[in-house]
Amino acid sequence: MSGALPEGLAERLPAFEVGKAIATRNASGEVLQVLSAELPGLVGGSADLAPSTKTLIKQETDVKKGAYGGRNLRFGVREHAMGGILNGLSVHKGFIPYGGTFLVFSDYMRPSIRLAAMMGRPIIYVFTHDSVFVGEDGPTHEPVEHVTSLRAIPNLTVIRPADAAETAVAWLAALERSTGPTALMLTRHNIPVLDRTELAPAEMLRRGGYVLRDASDPDLILIASGSEVHVALDAAGILTEEGRRVRVVNLASWELFEEQPEEYCLEVLPPSVPRLAIEAGITLGWERYVGDGGMMHGIDHFGASAPWKVIAEKFGFTPESLADKARRLISQR
């Protein structure tokens, strides 16, 4: 009932092979299986999308009429009701409730999310298919404005991890938050597990934003979140070969970053260095992090129906395209 977590929980979470391409929704599903064994109060499900959101606790049964001992909830295709039920479970206490659906469907449950944030309830939302890179689903199912619109809700923490390792840390950060809900933004497509022997550790995600790859006296900062982080790293590699000094900042959670001391934030994003923000969604809000004279690369329009790699190329989310935009930014200084 206290909501206390067992000691050493982080050490028991799954490790992920460096370089392997893993969708963060799949990584989340693996993490959930371990967490469910450690946390008997962890209960939840999805709005009829368990195979896609990876939110099923495999060793548990369903809650149904006359059989309430299970921990999997089949909410049906009704996100608003799911959000309300999660609120009720949280207010009761003794449970750690979570619910999953596609990010684009968060619109349907926004009143419930807003109420959870208002009440300060520790609920976890698992939002998968988090960008236009769901591709073949077409514009109606491709979230463009949704990450930003959720960031606009006071007391809701939004986390968009950059790889499988950060997904595990994001789950821990969500479980440790006791004063409000947390929304995890997870990919459908596979992205590489980053090599942390050469980059900052995944544990740094707890600070919301951090220097993932540094350069002495940088003349450019690339800022990215989620599946765009590894693309930013590749773009930085291209620019470094040309003699540029490039820092890459992973800004996975605006809310967690804003909780950090001001001196830390200024250290990560010094105002004197030009900055390019990269996210596969609308650019609204990123101006606070790029500052005057900075640039943003996003999608201020609806998506398109095509394989995700084609969309990435057409919308400029390739290392080459981002490197070219960075060159233009530097040339303007």
RODO-2510 file (C-alpha; in nm, 4 decimals, decimal comma):
residues 333
     n   res          X          Y          Z
     1     m     0,0000     0,0000     0,0000
     2     s     0,2963     0,2327     0,0578
     3     g     0,4072     0,2040    -0,3033
     4     a     0,7669     0,1357    -0,2025
     5     l     0,9816    -0,0390    -0,4625
     6     p     1,2077    -0,3362    -0,3817
     7     e     1,5761    -0,2617    -0,3403
     8     g     1,8085    -0,3464    -0,6288
     9     l     1,5268    -0,3461    -0,8840
    10     a     1,7384    -0,1779    -1,1519
    11     e     2,0003    -0,4525    -1,1378
    12     r     1,7395    -0,7163    -1,2198
    13     l     1,6070    -0,5511    -1,5342
    14     p     1,7032    -0,7016    -1,8711
    15     a     2,0206    -0,5896    -2,0500
    16     f     2,0162    -0,5300    -2,4236
    17     e     2,2831    -0,6166    -2,6776
    18     v     2,4727    -0,3147    -2,8060
    19     g     2,4092    -0,2470    -3,1735
    20     k     2,1047    -0,4727    -3,1944
    21     a     1,8023    -0,3060    -3,3533
    22     i     1,5116    -0,3215    -3,1071
    23     a     1,1866    -0,1270    -3,1112
    24     t     1,1456     0,0449    -2,7766
    25     r     0,7916    -0,0972    -2,7504
    26     n     0,9475    -0,4464    -2,7597
    27     a     1,2075    -0,3490    -2,5019
    28     s     0,9266    -0,2151    -2,2829
    29     g     0,7470    -0,5485    -2,3107
    30     e     1,0571    -0,7320    -2,1885
    31     v     1,1021    -0,4897    -1,9007
    32     l     0,7354    -0,5295    -1,8050
    33     q     0,7732    -0,9055    -1,7603
    34     v     1,0546    -0,8576    -1,5078
    35     l     0,8800    -0,5733    -1,3280
    36     s     0,5556    -0,7682    -1,2957
    37     a     0,7374    -1,0509    -1,1171
    38     e     0,8910    -0,8008    -0,8750
    39     l     0,5833    -0,5822    -0,8214
    40     p     0,2642    -0,7762    -0,7405
    41     g     0,0621    -0,4549    -0,7451
    42     l     0,1503    -0,3794    -1,1080
    43     v    -0,1735    -0,4222    -1,3050
    44     g    -0,2930    -0,2982    -1,6403
    45     g    -0,3477    -0,3710    -2,0036
    46     s    -0,4359    -0,1967    -2,3243
    47     a    -0,7235    -0,0658    -2,5309
    48     d    -0,7439    -0,3874    -2,7333
    49     l    -0,3846    -0,3480    -2,8595
    50     a    -0,1820    -0,5765    -2,6328
    51     p     0,0038    -0,7531    -2,9197
    52     s     0,1127    -0,4145    -3,0559
    53     t     0,1786    -0,2229    -2,7345
    54     k     0,3451    -0,5240    -2,5642
    55     t     0,1522    -0,4573    -2,2437
    56     l     0,0427    -0,8130    -2,1595
    57     i     0,1883    -0,9750    -1,8458
    58     k     0,2534    -1,3163    -1,9936
    59     q     0,2574    -1,5201    -1,6728
    60     e    -0,0705    -1,3715    -1,5480
    61     t    -0,4375    -1,4317    -1,6290
    62     d    -0,7076    -1,1859    -1,7303
    63     v    -0,9382    -1,0129    -1,4880
    64     k    -1,2926    -1,1172    -1,5806
    65     k    -1,6330    -1,1786    -1,4312
    66     g    -1,6035    -1,4181    -1,1402
    67     a    -1,2201    -1,4337    -1,1653
    68     y    -1,0477    -1,1318    -1,0181
    69     g    -0,7108    -1,2861    -0,9358
    70     g    -0,5469    -1,1922    -1,2662
    71     r    -0,3525    -0,8782    -1,3476
    72     n    -0,4271    -0,8268    -1,7179
    73     l    -0,7137    -0,5889    -1,7903
    74     r    -0,8875    -0,6061    -2,1293
    75     f    -1,0163    -0,2489    -2,1538
    76     g    -1,1584    -0,2853    -2,5029
    77     v    -1,1478    -0,0193    -2,7732
    78     r    -1,2268     0,2640    -2,5339
    79     e    -0,9269     0,4685    -2,4289
    80     h    -1,1284     0,7199    -2,2263
    81     a    -1,2748     0,4451    -2,0094
    82     m    -0,9300     0,2895    -1,9722
    83     g    -0,7939     0,6190    -1,8420
    84     g    -1,0809     0,6514    -1,5952
    85     i    -1,0329     0,2969    -1,4656
    86     l    -0,6605     0,3601    -1,4196
    87     n    -0,7473     0,6706    -1,2168
    88     g    -0,9795     0,4687    -0,9951
    89     l    -0,7196     0,1976    -0,9352
    90     s    -0,4628     0,4602    -0,8428
    91     v    -0,6941     0,6450    -0,6030
    92     h    -0,7740     0,3150    -0,4307
    93     k    -0,3991     0,2627    -0,3710
    94     g    -0,2206    -0,0691    -0,3462
    95     f    -0,1977    -0,0891    -0,7250
    96     i     0,0513     0,0442    -0,9780
    97     p    -0,1780     0,0884    -1,2782
    98     y    -0,0639     0,1170    -1,6400
    99     g    -0,2456     0,1337    -1,9711
   100     g    -0,1315     0,1147    -2,3307
   101     t    -0,2490     0,2300    -2,6711
   102     f    -0,1136     0,3940    -2,9849
   103     l     0,0038     0,7481    -2,9196
   104     v    -0,2383     0,8908    -3,1768
   105     f    -0,5267     0,7563    -2,9673
   106     s    -0,4162     0,9501    -2,6593
   107     d    -0,6604     1,2148    -2,7842
   108     y    -0,9492     0,9914    -2,6777
   109     m    -0,8294     0,9667    -2,3181
   110     r    -0,6996     1,3199    -2,2714
   111     p    -0,9626     1,4157    -2,0089
   112     s    -0,8636     1,1132    -1,7982
   113     i    -0,4928     1,1939    -1,8350
   114     r    -0,5552     1,5552    -1,7405
   115     l    -0,7514     1,4475    -1,4348
   116     a    -0,4737     1,2075    -1,3272
   117     a    -0,2244     1,4938    -1,3528
   118     m    -0,4582     1,7230    -1,1580
   119     m    -0,4994     1,4631    -0,8814
   120     g    -0,1278     1,3839    -0,8776
   121     r    -0,1816     1,0122    -0,9346
   122     p     0,1190     0,7898    -1,0233
   123     i    -0,0145     0,6206    -1,3372
   124     i     0,1955     0,4937    -1,6287
   125     y     0,0806     0,5364    -1,9881
   126     v     0,2496     0,3212    -2,2515
   127     f     0,2087     0,5040    -2,5822
   128     t     0,3574     0,3178    -2,8778
   129     h     0,3773     0,3944    -3,2504
   130     d     0,5055     0,7338    -3,1409
   131     s     0,5779     0,9119    -3,4701
   132     v     0,5146     0,9289    -3,8452
   133     f     0,7518     0,6335    -3,8742
   134     v     0,4555     0,3991    -3,8334
   135     g     0,4547     0,4525    -4,2088
   136     e     0,2047     0,2296    -4,3766
   137     d    -0,0702     0,3153    -4,1250
   138     g    -0,1092     0,6500    -4,3016
   139     p    -0,1612     1,0060    -4,1750
   140     t    -0,4674     0,9280    -3,9614
   141     h    -0,2607     0,6932    -3,7425
   142     e     0,0645     0,8907    -3,7453
   143     p     0,0991     1,1163    -3,4396
   144     v     0,2461     1,4551    -3,5274
   145     e     0,1215     1,6957    -3,2608
   146     h     0,0587     1,4427    -2,9837
   147     v     0,3917     1,4443    -2,7986
   148     t     0,3807     1,8227    -2,7805
   149     s     0,0146     1,8300    -2,6747
   150     l     0,0870     1,5900    -2,3883
   151     r     0,3866     1,7976    -2,2814
   152     a     0,1395     2,0850    -2,2442
   153     i    -0,0471     1,9089    -1,9600
   154     p     0,0810     2,0332    -1,6226
   155     n     0,2251     1,7643    -1,3929
   156     l     0,2411     1,5011    -1,6666
   157     t     0,5942     1,3720    -1,7266
   158     v     0,6594     1,2710    -2,0874
   159     i     0,9607     1,0488    -2,1615
   160     r     1,0793     0,9513    -2,5100
   161     p     1,3714     0,7067    -2,4661
   162     a     1,6421     0,6817    -2,7312
   163     d     1,6949     0,3052    -2,7195
   164     a     1,6099    -0,0153    -2,5341
   165     a     1,8466     0,0571    -2,2452
   166     e     1,6858     0,3947    -2,1843
   167     t     1,3428     0,2328    -2,1985
   168     a     1,4289     0,0294    -1,8892
   169     v     1,5447     0,3447    -1,7095
   170     a     1,2275     0,5259    -1,8203
   171     w     1,0124     0,2569    -1,6594
   172     l     1,2050     0,2956    -1,3340
   173     a     1,1688     0,6739    -1,3468
   174     a     0,7934     0,6328    -1,3972
   175     l     0,7633     0,3869    -1,1080
   176     e     0,9577     0,6141    -0,8768
   177     r     0,7382     0,9162    -0,9490
   178     s     0,4715     0,9418    -0,6800
   179     t     0,3234     1,2855    -0,7487
   180     g     0,1780     1,2473    -1,0973
   181     p     0,1440     1,0336    -1,4106
   182     t     0,4139     0,9471    -1,6627
   183     a     0,3743     0,8886    -2,0359
   184     l     0,6280     0,6649    -2,2122
   185     m     0,6632     0,7332    -2,5872
   186     l     0,7806     0,4179    -2,7638
   187     t     0,8684     0,3271    -3,1218
   188     r     0,7153     0,0687    -3,3476
   189     h     1,0246     0,0516    -3,5687
   190     n     1,3575    -0,0958    -3,4669
   191     i     1,6340     0,1386    -3,3535
   192     p     1,9882     0,0454    -3,2447
   193     v     2,0929    -0,0077    -2,8846
   194     l     2,3558     0,2617    -2,8305
   195     d     2,7127     0,1783    -2,7272
   196     r     2,7429     0,3271    -2,3813
   197     t     3,1164     0,2579    -2,3625
   198     e     3,1550     0,5461    -2,6069
   199     l     2,8539     0,7510    -2,4970
   200     a     2,7055     0,8702    -2,1686
   201     p     2,5240     0,5999    -1,9662
   202     a     2,1537     0,5342    -2,0148
   203     e     2,1001     0,6141    -1,6457
   204     m     2,1460     0,9812    -1,7370
   205     l     1,7930     0,9726    -1,8797
   206     r     1,6760     1,0422    -1,5243
   207     r     1,7967     1,4002    -1,5727
   208     g     1,5660     1,4419    -1,8724
   209     g     1,8363     1,5907    -2,0941
   210     y     2,2061     1,5179    -2,0984
   211     v     2,5197     1,5324    -2,3107
   212     l     2,5204     1,1996    -2,4909
   213     r     2,8245     1,2674    -2,7100
   214     d     3,0546     1,5575    -2,6370
   215     a     3,3231     1,7567    -2,8112
   216     s     3,5679     2,0028    -2,6609
   217     d     3,4563     2,3630    -2,7145
   218     p     3,1679     2,2605    -2,9462
   219     d     3,0704     2,4835    -3,2368
   220     l     2,7325     2,3108    -3,2743
   221     i     2,4816     2,1228    -3,0574
   222     l     2,2393     1,8705    -3,2033
   223     i     1,9397     1,8091    -2,9735
   224     a     1,7132     1,5097    -3,0317
   225     s     1,4719     1,2727    -2,8610
   226     g     1,3605     0,9135    -2,9097
   227     s     1,4257     0,7443    -3,2415
   228     e     1,5889     1,0568    -3,3823
   229     v     1,8811     1,0400    -3,1376
   230     h     2,0769     0,7741    -3,3247
   231     v     2,0243     0,9686    -3,6493
   232     a     2,1624     1,2802    -3,4793
   233     l     2,4653     1,0777    -3,3677
   234     d     2,5282     0,9671    -3,7263
   235     a     2,4913     1,3258    -3,8484
   236     a     2,7417     1,4345    -3,5838
   237     g     2,9815     1,1712    -3,7160
   238     i     2,9585     1,3180    -4,0663
   239     l     3,0205     1,6701    -3,9383
   240     t     3,3088     1,5584    -3,7173
   241     e     3,4855     1,4086    -4,0189
   242     e     3,4626     1,7535    -4,1763
   243     g     3,6372     1,9084    -3,8788
   244     r     3,3302     2,0295    -3,6893
   245     r     3,3124     2,0020    -3,3111
   246     v     2,9647     1,8627    -3,2427
   247     r     2,7878     1,7898    -2,9166
   248     v     2,4788     1,5650    -2,9181
   249     v     2,2222     1,6190    -2,6433
   250     n     1,9501     1,3653    -2,5753
   251     l     1,6481     1,5612    -2,4511
   252     a     1,4239     1,2667    -2,3668
   253     s     1,2019     1,4472    -2,1170
   254     w     1,1428     1,8212    -2,1011
   255     e     0,9779     1,7866    -1,7616
   256     l     1,2663     1,5983    -1,5985
   257     f     1,5162     1,8368    -1,7563
   258     e     1,3320     2,1414    -1,6231
   259     e     1,3549     1,9934    -1,2720
   260     q     1,7359     2,0101    -1,2865
   261     p     1,9361     2,3002    -1,1399
   262     e     1,9734     2,5947    -1,3753
   263     e     2,3510     2,5609    -1,3808
   264     y     2,3194     2,2021    -1,5044
   265     c     2,0793     2,3020    -1,7846
   266     l     2,3125     2,5815    -1,8956
   267     e     2,6044     2,3412    -1,8892
   268     v     2,4200     2,0984    -2,1176
   269     l     2,2860     2,3723    -2,3488
   270     p     2,5185     2,6737    -2,3292
   271     p     2,3448     2,9739    -2,4907
   272     s     2,6575     3,0741    -2,6827
   273     v     2,6587     2,7596    -2,8992
   274     p     2,4199     2,7303    -3,1995
   275     r     2,1653     2,4520    -3,1615
   276     l     1,9586     2,2376    -3,3963
   277     a     1,6629     2,0486    -3,2454
   278     i     1,5449     1,7296    -3,4166
   279     e     1,2149     1,5506    -3,3497
   280     a     0,9690     1,3738    -3,5790
   281     g     0,6756     1,5873    -3,4707
   282     i     0,5659     1,9485    -3,4674
   283     t     0,8367     2,1999    -3,3778
   284     l     0,6182     2,4005    -3,1368
   285     g     0,7973     2,4395    -2,8039
   286     w     1,1466     2,3529    -2,9201
   287     e     1,2278     2,7221    -2,9601
   288     r     1,2907     2,7372    -2,5837
   289     y     1,5846     2,5003    -2,6271
   290     v     1,7371     2,6237    -2,9530
   291     g     1,7231     2,9911    -2,8540
   292     d     1,7630     3,2912    -3,0815
   293     g     1,9334     3,1970    -3,4036
   294     g     1,8825     2,8242    -3,3562
   295     m     1,6995     2,5897    -3,5924
   296     m     1,4416     2,3145    -3,5598
   297     h     1,3836     2,0160    -3,7841
   298     g     1,0424     1,8580    -3,7352
   299     i     0,7148     1,7880    -3,9126
   300     d     0,4714     2,0804    -3,9067
   301     h     0,2223     1,8983    -4,1265
   302     f     0,0469     1,5626    -4,1330
   303     g     0,2315     1,2475    -4,2298
   304     a     0,2122     1,0237    -4,5338
   305     s     0,1540     0,6598    -4,6197
   306     a     0,4815     0,4874    -4,7041
   307     p     0,7391     0,2537    -4,5483
   308     w     0,9022     0,4326    -4,2548
   309     k     1,2449     0,4508    -4,4170
   310     v     1,0918     0,6264    -4,7187
   311     i     0,9179     0,8724    -4,4869
   312     a     1,2455     0,9366    -4,3042
   313     e     1,4152     1,0160    -4,6333
   314     k     1,1348     1,2330    -4,7725
   315     f     1,0971     1,4316    -4,4496
   316     g     1,4709     1,4820    -4,4015
   317     f     1,5348     1,2525    -4,1064
   318     t     1,8566     1,1062    -4,2417
   319     p     2,2114     1,1759    -4,1225
   320     e     2,2960     1,3435    -4,4529
   321     s     1,9942     1,5744    -4,4472
   322     l     2,0516     1,6729    -4,0867
   323     a     2,4217     1,7337    -4,1487
   324     d     2,3285     1,9633    -4,4384
   325     k     2,0880     2,1598    -4,2187
   326     a     2,3548     2,1887    -3,9503
   327     r     2,5994     2,3295    -4,2044
   328     r     2,3468     2,5966    -4,2993
   329     l     2,3000     2,6845    -3,9334
   330     i     2,6740     2,7233    -3,8778
   331     s     2,7126     2,9305    -4,1948
   332     q     2,4572     3,1811    -4,0652
   333     r     2,6596     3,2582    -3,7524
***
